[in-house]
Amino acid sequence: MTGTSVAQLRTEHQALTQALEKANGTIRYMKVAMAVMTGVISSLVTAFAVAHLGASPLATIGYSGSTFIAVTGFIFTIQEKLRRS
């Protein structure tokens, strides 16, 4: 009979639990990094487009800043909704 001892199973379970927690932390970090990078890219695209259309520098900063906030928030909302379903 090839049986695994209870202590061995508990040790393996604890190691797998720790590996899963570490992976979940990495995934959480990558989600935040992806949302921020997407916000920065969309902000830069907005800044170039608005400046090309002839807006003042202050308006360009305002539009690009509000785009960053809106896109980053939207990405976080989508991530939260996908996690619940």
LINRAPE-V936476 format. One record per residue. N is the residue number from 0. SS is DSSP state (2 for helix, 1 for strand, 0 for the rest). PSI is psi in radians with two decimals (none if undefined). OMEGA is omega as a letter, one per 40 degrees, with the letter a starting at -180 (* if undefined). Layout:
# LINRAPE-V936476
n=N ss=SS psi=PSI omega=OMEGA
n=N ss=SS psi=PSI omega=OMEGA
This chain:
# LINRAPE-V936476
n=0 ss=0 psi=2.14 omega=a
n=1 ss=0 psi=1.70 omega=a
n=2 ss=0 psi=2.64 omega=i
n=3 ss=0 psi=2.37 omega=a
n=4 ss=0 psi=2.75 omega=a
n=5 ss=2 psi=-0.68 omega=i
n=6 ss=2 psi=-0.67 omega=i
n=7 ss=2 psi=-0.73 omega=i
n=8 ss=2 psi=-0.71 omega=i
n=9 ss=2 psi=-0.70 omega=i
n=10 ss=2 psi=-0.77 omega=i
n=11 ss=2 psi=-0.71 omega=i
n=12 ss=2 psi=-0.74 omega=i
n=13 ss=2 psi=-0.70 omega=i
n=14 ss=2 psi=-0.73 omega=i
n=15 ss=2 psi=-0.65 omega=i
n=16 ss=2 psi=-0.74 omega=i
n=17 ss=2 psi=-0.68 omega=i
n=18 ss=2 psi=-0.66 omega=i
n=19 ss=2 psi=-0.72 omega=i
n=20 ss=2 psi=-0.71 omega=i
n=21 ss=2 psi=-0.74 omega=i
n=22 ss=2 psi=-0.72 omega=i
n=23 ss=2 psi=-0.64 omega=i
n=24 ss=2 psi=-0.72 omega=i
n=25 ss=2 psi=-0.72 omega=i
n=26 ss=2 psi=-0.74 omega=i
n=27 ss=2 psi=-0.76 omega=i
n=28 ss=2 psi=-0.75 omega=a
n=29 ss=2 psi=-0.59 omega=i
n=30 ss=2 psi=-0.76 omega=i
n=31 ss=2 psi=-0.76 omega=i
n=32 ss=2 psi=-0.70 omega=i
n=33 ss=2 psi=-0.73 omega=a
n=34 ss=2 psi=-0.74 omega=a
n=35 ss=2 psi=-0.74 omega=i
n=36 ss=2 psi=-0.69 omega=i
n=37 ss=2 psi=-0.71 omega=i
n=38 ss=2 psi=-0.71 omega=i
n=39 ss=2 psi=-0.76 omega=i
n=40 ss=2 psi=-0.78 omega=i
n=41 ss=2 psi=-0.58 omega=i
n=42 ss=2 psi=-0.76 omega=i
n=43 ss=2 psi=-0.72 omega=i
n=44 ss=2 psi=-0.74 omega=i
n=45 ss=2 psi=-0.74 omega=a
n=46 ss=2 psi=-0.78 omega=i
n=47 ss=2 psi=-0.74 omega=a
n=48 ss=2 psi=-0.77 omega=a
n=49 ss=2 psi=-0.70 omega=i
n=50 ss=2 psi=-0.65 omega=i
n=51 ss=2 psi=-0.56 omega=i
n=52 ss=0 psi=-0.07 omega=i
n=53 ss=0 psi=0.40 omega=i
n=54 ss=0 psi=2.80 omega=i
n=55 ss=0 psi=2.80 omega=i
n=56 ss=2 psi=-0.63 omega=i
n=57 ss=2 psi=-0.71 omega=i
n=58 ss=2 psi=-0.66 omega=i
n=59 ss=2 psi=-0.78 omega=i
n=60 ss=2 psi=-0.73 omega=i
n=61 ss=2 psi=-0.81 omega=i
n=62 ss=2 psi=-0.75 omega=a
n=63 ss=2 psi=-0.63 omega=i
n=64 ss=2 psi=-0.76 omega=i
n=65 ss=2 psi=-0.57 omega=i
n=66 ss=2 psi=-0.74 omega=i
n=67 ss=2 psi=-0.83 omega=a
n=68 ss=2 psi=-0.79 omega=a
n=69 ss=2 psi=-0.80 omega=a
n=70 ss=2 psi=-0.75 omega=i
n=71 ss=2 psi=-0.78 omega=i
n=72 ss=2 psi=-0.69 omega=i
n=73 ss=2 psi=-0.72 omega=i
n=74 ss=2 psi=-0.76 omega=i
n=75 ss=2 psi=-0.68 omega=i
n=76 ss=2 psi=-0.76 omega=i
n=77 ss=2 psi=-0.75 omega=i
n=78 ss=2 psi=-0.71 omega=i
n=79 ss=2 psi=-0.74 omega=i
n=80 ss=2 psi=-0.69 omega=i
n=81 ss=2 psi=-0.56 omega=a
n=82 ss=2 psi=-0.60 omega=a
n=83 ss=2 psi=-0.46 omega=a
n=84 ss=0 psi=none omega=*
